[in-house]
Amino acid sequence: MMVQEGLGVSILPELVLQGTNYQVDLKPLQPTLYRKVGIIKKDDNSLPIASKYFIDLIHQNINSLKA
């Protein structure tokens, strides 16, 4: 809200602004920044089924997710 009112700036992931009604200008950072995300699990047997599907989805799409 402060950015919208011209009282500041913010560096946020693009996803944060999806589905919001904020009236702000988006500017890309140069150089482009990326972050690494890791998945840690105890063992496959203790994972909820949704987590198993999520990990499978990541493995299937890992090449398209890389910068």
SEVEXFI-766461 format. One record per atom (N, C-alpha, C, O, CB): atom name; y, z, x; residue in three letters; residue number from 0. Coordinates in pm, whole numbers. Glycine has a CB too. Example, Ala and Ser with C-alpha at 12.3 -4.5 7.8 and 13.67 -1.06 7.14 Angstrom:
<rs>
 name     c2     c3     c1 resn resi
    N   -569    780   1319  Ala    0
   CA   -450    780   1230  Ala    0
    C   -330    780   1320  Ala    0
    O   -332    846   1424  Ala    0
   CB   -447    905   1131  Ala    0
    N   -225    708   1285  Ser    1
   CA   -106    714   1367  Ser    1
    C      3    787   1290  Ser    1
    O    114    804   1341  Ser    1
   CB    -60    572   1408  Ser    1
</rs>
This chain:
<rs>
 name     c2     c3     c1 resn resi
    N   -118      0     82  Met    0
   CA      0      0      0  Met    0
    C    126      0     87  Met    0
    O    225    -65     54  Met    0
   CB     -1    121    -94  Met    0
    N    122     73    200  Met    1
   CA    239     76    289  Met    1
    C    265    -62    350  Met    1
    O    380   -102    368  Met    1
   CB    220    180    400  Met    1
    N    157   -134    382  Val    2
   CA    172   -269    436  Val    2
    C    237   -359    331  Val    2
    O    327   -437    361  Val    2
   CB     35   -327    482  Val    2
    N    191   -347    210  Gln    3
   CA    246   -428    100  Gln    3
    C    395   -401     82  Gln    3
    O    470   -492     48  Gln    3
   CB    170   -399    -30  Gln    3
    N    437   -278    103  Glu    4
   CA    577   -241     86  Glu    4
    C    662   -268    210  Glu    4
    O    781   -236    213  Glu    4
   CB    587    -96     49  Glu    4
    N    599   -327    314  Gly    5
   CA    673   -361    435  Gly    5
    C    697   -243    527  Gly    5
    O    788   -247    610  Gly    5
   CB    803   -422    399  Gly    5
    N    617   -138    513  Leu    6
   CA    635    -16    592  Leu    6
    C    535     -3    707  Leu    6
    O    528    101    772  Leu    6
   CB    624    105    504  Leu    6
    N    459   -108    733  Gly    7
   CA    363    -98    842  Gly    7
    C    276   -221    852  Gly    7
    O    290   -317    775  Gly    7
   CB    277     25    826  Gly    7
    N    185   -216    947  Val    8
   CA     85   -320    967  Val    8
    C    -51   -255    976  Val    8
    O    -61   -134    998  Val    8
   CB    116   -405   1094  Val    8
    N   -155   -334    960  Ser    9
   CA   -290   -280    969  Ser    9
    C   -384   -386   1021  Ser    9
    O   -365   -505    995  Ser    9
   CB   -338   -227    832  Ser    9
    N   -483   -344   1094  Ile   10
   CA   -590   -434   1139  Ile   10
    C   -716   -391   1065  Ile   10
    O   -767   -280   1086  Ile   10
   CB   -610   -429   1297  Ile   10
    N   -765   -479    979  Leu   11
   CA   -879   -448    894  Leu   11
    C   -978   -564    894  Leu   11
    O   -939   -678    919  Leu   11
   CB   -833   -417    750  Leu   11
    N  -1105   -535    867  Pro   12
   CA  -1199   -645    846  Pro   12
    C  -1158   -721    719  Pro   12
    O  -1108   -662    623  Pro   12
   CB  -1346   -592    834  Pro   12
    N  -1179   -851    718  Glu   13
   CA  -1142   -934    604  Glu   13
    C  -1207   -886    475  Glu   13
    O  -1146   -894    368  Glu   13
   CB  -1180  -1078    629  Glu   13
    N  -1330   -836    484  Leu   14
   CA  -1403   -793    365  Leu   14
    C  -1332   -680    290  Leu   14
    O  -1348   -667    169  Leu   14
   CB  -1541   -748    403  Leu   14
    N  -1254   -599    361  Val   15
   CA  -1186   -486    297  Val   15
    C  -1090   -534    189  Val   15
    O  -1071   -466     88  Val   15
   CB  -1111   -403    402  Val   15
    N  -1030   -650    209  Leu   16
   CA   -930   -699    116  Leu   16
    C   -988   -782      2  Leu   16
    O   -916   -815    -93  Leu   16
   CB   -830   -781    189  Leu   16
    N  -1115   -816      8  Gln   17
   CA  -1175   -894   -100  Gln   17
    C  -1179   -810   -226  Gln   17
    O  -1221   -694   -224  Gln   17
   CB  -1316   -943    -61  Gln   17
    N  -1137   -869   -336  Gly   18
   CA  -1140   -800   -463  Gly   18
    C  -1024   -705   -485  Gly   18
    O  -1025   -628   -581  Gly   18
   CB  -1266   -724   -475  Gly   18
    N   -923   -709   -400  Thr   19
   CA   -804   -625   -419  Thr   19
    C   -688   -711   -464  Thr   19
    O   -692   -834   -452  Thr   19
   CB   -768   -549   -289  Thr   19
    N   -586   -648   -516  Asn   20
   CA   -468   -720   -564  Asn   20
    C   -348   -699   -474  Asn   20
    O   -234   -722   -517  Asn   20
   CB   -435   -677   -706  Asn   20
    N   -369   -657   -351  Tyr   21
   CA   -257   -635   -260  Tyr   21
    C   -186   -766   -229  Tyr   21
    O   -251   -868   -208  Tyr   21
   CB   -304   -568   -131  Tyr   21
    N    -55   -761   -225  Gln   22
   CA     26   -877   -192  Gln   22
    C     67   -867    -46  Gln   22
    O    177   -819    -15  Gln   22
   CB    152   -888   -285  Gln   22
    N    -21   -911     44  Val   23
   CA      4   -902    188  Val   23
    C    -25  -1036    252  Val   23
    O   -100  -1117    198  Val   23
   CB    -82   -790    253  Val   23
    N     34  -1060    368  Asp   24
   CA      6  -1179    447  Asp   24
    C   -105  -1148    545  Asp   24
    O   -103  -1045    613  Asp   24
   CB    133  -1229    522  Asp   24
    N   -202  -1237    552  Leu   25
   CA   -313  -1221    646  Leu   25
    C   -285  -1307    768  Leu   25
    O   -253  -1425    755  Leu   25
   CB   -449  -1258    582  Leu   25
    N   -297  -1249    885  Lys   26
   CA   -276  -1320   1011  Lys   26
    C   -400  -1302   1098  Lys   26
    O   -446  -1189   1117  Lys   26
   CB   -148  -1268   1085  Lys   26
    N   -456  -1410   1152  Pro   27
   CA   -572  -1395   1240  Pro   27
    C   -530  -1336   1374  Pro   27
    O   -419  -1358   1422  Pro   27
   CB   -641  -1530   1262  Pro   27
    N   -620  -1261   1433  Leu   28
   CA   -596  -1205   1566  Leu   28
    C   -634  -1308   1671  Leu   28
    O   -731  -1383   1653  Leu   28
   CB   -675  -1074   1587  Leu   28
    N   -561  -1312   1778  Gln   29
   CA   -591  -1399   1891  Gln   29
    C   -596  -1315   2017  Gln   29
    O   -495  -1252   2049  Gln   29
   CB   -487  -1514   1905  Gln   29
    N   -703  -1310   2087  Pro   30
   CA   -828  -1380   2062  Pro   30
    C   -904  -1317   1944  Pro   30
    O   -880  -1202   1909  Pro   30
   CB   -917  -1379   2188  Pro   30
    N   -994  -1395   1885  Thr   31
   CA  -1075  -1346   1775  Thr   31
    C  -1159  -1228   1823  Thr   31
    O  -1215  -1232   1932  Thr   31
   CB  -1165  -1458   1717  Thr   31
    N  -1166  -1124   1741  Leu   32
   CA  -1242  -1004   1775  Leu   32
    C  -1371   -997   1693  Leu   32
    O  -1375  -1038   1577  Leu   32
   CB  -1158   -878   1752  Leu   32
    N  -1474   -946   1755  Tyr   33
   CA  -1603   -928   1689  Tyr   33
    C  -1652   -789   1716  Tyr   33
    O  -1606   -722   1809  Tyr   33
   CB  -1705  -1034   1737  Tyr   33
    N  -1748   -744   1635  Arg   34
   CA  -1810   -614   1660  Arg   34
    C  -1961   -628   1650  Arg   34
    O  -2013   -713   1578  Arg   34
   CB  -1758   -508   1560  Arg   34
    N  -2027   -545   1724  Lys   35
   CA  -2173   -543   1721  Lys   35
    C  -2217   -437   1619  Lys   35
    O  -2157   -330   1610  Lys   35
   CB  -2233   -514   1862  Lys   35
    N  -2320   -470   1545  Val   36
   CA  -2376   -377   1447  Val   36
    C  -2523   -360   1481  Val   36
    O  -2593   -458   1504  Val   36
   CB  -2356   -429   1300  Val   36
    N  -2568   -238   1485  Gly   37
   CA  -2708   -210   1514  Gly   37
    C  -2778   -145   1397  Gly   37
    O  -2715    -82   1312  Gly   37
   CB  -2720   -122   1636  Gly   37
    N  -2907   -161   1393  Ile   38
   CA  -2990    -97   1290  Ile   38
    C  -3086     -4   1361  Ile   38
    O  -3160    -45   1450  Ile   38
   CB  -3066   -203   1203  Ile   38
    N  -3085    120   1320  Ile   39
   CA  -3176    220   1376  Ile   39
    C  -3263    272   1263  Ile   39
    O  -3213    306   1155  Ile   39
   CB  -3097    338   1446  Ile   39
    N  -3392    279   1287  Lys   40
   CA  -3483    329   1185  Lys   40
    C  -3588    417   1251  Lys   40
    O  -3623    397   1367  Lys   40
   CB  -3549    213   1107  Lys   40
    N  -3637    512   1176  Lys   41
   CA  -3740    602   1229  Lys   41
    C  -3873    527   1238  Lys   41
    O  -3932    516   1346  Lys   41
   CB  -3754    728   1139  Lys   41
    N  -3919    475   1126  Asp   42
   CA  -4039    392   1122  Asp   42
    C  -4040    316    990  Asp   42
    O  -3970    352    895  Asp   42
   CB  -4170    479   1138  Asp   42
    N  -4118    211    985  Asp   43
   CA  -4121    126    866  Asp   43
    C  -4170    200    742  Asp   43
    O  -4124    170    631  Asp   43
   CB  -4208      7    890  Asp   43
    N  -4260    294    757  Asn   44
   CA  -4319    362    642  Asn   44
    C  -4220    453    570  Asn   44
    O  -4237    480    451  Asn   44
   CB  -4438    443    686  Asn   44
    N  -4118    503    640  Ser   45
   CA  -4024    594    576  Ser   45
    C  -3901    525    518  Ser   45
    O  -3815    589    459  Ser   45
   CB  -3980    698    675  Ser   45
    N  -3893    392    535  Leu   46
   CA  -3778    318    485  Leu   46
    C  -3790    289    335  Leu   46
    O  -3898    255    288  Leu   46
   CB  -3761    187    562  Leu   46
    N  -3679    301    261  Pro   47
   CA  -3679    256    121  Pro   47
    C  -3699    104    118  Pro   47
    O  -3666     35    215  Pro   47
   CB  -3547    296     49  Pro   47
    N  -3750     52      9  Ile   48
   CA  -3778    -90     -2  Ile   48
    C  -3652   -174     15  Ile   48
    O  -3657   -282     73  Ile   48
   CB  -3844   -121   -136  Ile   48
    N  -3538   -125    -35  Ala   49
   CA  -3412   -199    -21  Ala   49
    C  -3375   -214    126  Ala   49
    O  -3326   -319    167  Ala   49
   CB  -3298   -128    -98  Ala   49
    N  -3398   -110    205  Ser   50
   CA  -3369   -117    349  Ser   50
    C  -3460   -218    418  Ser   50
    O  -3416   -291    507  Ser   50
   CB  -3385     22    413  Ser   50
    N  -3586   -221    378  Lys   51
   CA  -3679   -318    436  Lys   51
    C  -3632   -461    407  Lys   51
    O  -3633   -546    495  Lys   51
   CB  -3821   -297    381  Lys   51
    N  -3591   -486    282  Tyr   52
   CA  -3542   -619    245  Tyr   52
    C  -3415   -654    322  Tyr   52
    O  -3396   -768    363  Tyr   52
   CB  -3516   -626     94  Tyr   52
    N  -3327   -556    340  Phe   53
   CA  -3204   -580    413  Phe   53
    C  -3233   -618    558  Phe   53
    O  -3175   -713    610  Phe   53
   CB  -3114   -456    408  Phe   53
    N  -3322   -546    623  Ile   54
   CA  -3358   -575    762  Ile   54
    C  -3423   -714    771  Ile   54
    O  -3394   -789    864  Ile   54
   CB  -3454   -467    818  Ile   54
    N  -3510   -747    676  Asp   55
   CA  -3570   -881    674  Asp   55
    C  -3462   -988    659  Asp   55
    O  -3468  -1091    726  Asp   55
   CB  -3673   -893    560  Asp   55
    N  -3364   -965    572  Leu   56
   CA  -3256  -1060    552  Leu   56
    C  -3176  -1080    680  Leu   56
    O  -3142  -1193    715  Leu   56
   CB  -3163  -1013    440  Leu   56
    N  -3148   -972    751  Ile   57
   CA  -3076   -981    878  Ile   57
    C  -3157  -1064    978  Ile   57
    O  -3102  -1153   1044  Ile   57
   CB  -3048   -840    935  Ile   57
    N  -3285  -1036    990  His   58
   CA  -3370  -1111   1083  His   58
    C  -3374  -1259   1048  His   58
    O  -3372  -1344   1137  His   58
   CB  -3511  -1053   1085  His   58
    N  -3381  -1292    919  Gln   59
   CA  -3389  -1432    877  Gln   59
    C  -3258  -1507    903  Gln   59
    O  -3259  -1629    922  Gln   59
   CB  -3424  -1441    728  Gln   59
    N  -3146  -1435    904  Asn   60
   CA  -3015  -1501    915  Asn   60
    C  -2940  -1467   1042  Asn   60
    O  -2820  -1492   1051  Asn   60
   CB  -2931  -1464    797  Asn   60
    N  -3008  -1411   1140  Ile   61
   CA  -2939  -1362   1260  Ile   61
    C  -2861  -1472   1332  Ile   61
    O  -2752  -1446   1384  Ile   61
   CB  -3040  -1301   1356  Ile   61
    N  -2914  -1593   1336  Asn   62
   CA  -2845  -1700   1408  Asn   62
    C  -2717  -1742   1341  Asn   62
    O  -2621  -1779   1409  Asn   62
   CB  -2935  -1819   1422  Asn   62
    N  -2712  -1738   1208  Ser   63
   CA  -2590  -1775   1138  Ser   63
    C  -2487  -1662   1140  Ser   63
    O  -2370  -1685   1112  Ser   63
   CB  -2621  -1814    993  Ser   63
    N  -2529  -1541   1172  Leu   64
   CA  -2438  -1427   1177  Leu   64
    C  -2372  -1412   1312  Leu   64
    O  -2269  -1346   1323  Leu   64
   CB  -2511  -1300   1142  Leu   64
    N  -2428  -1473   1415  Lys   65
   CA  -2372  -1463   1549  Lys   65
    C  -2246  -1547   1558  Lys   65
    O  -2235  -1653   1497  Lys   65
   CB  -2475  -1507   1655  Lys   65
    N  -2150  -1497   1635  Ala   66
   CA  -2023  -1570   1653  Ala   66
    C  -2041  -1684   1749  Ala   66
    O  -1946  -1757   1776  Ala   66
   CB  -1911  -1478   1702  Ala   66
</rs>
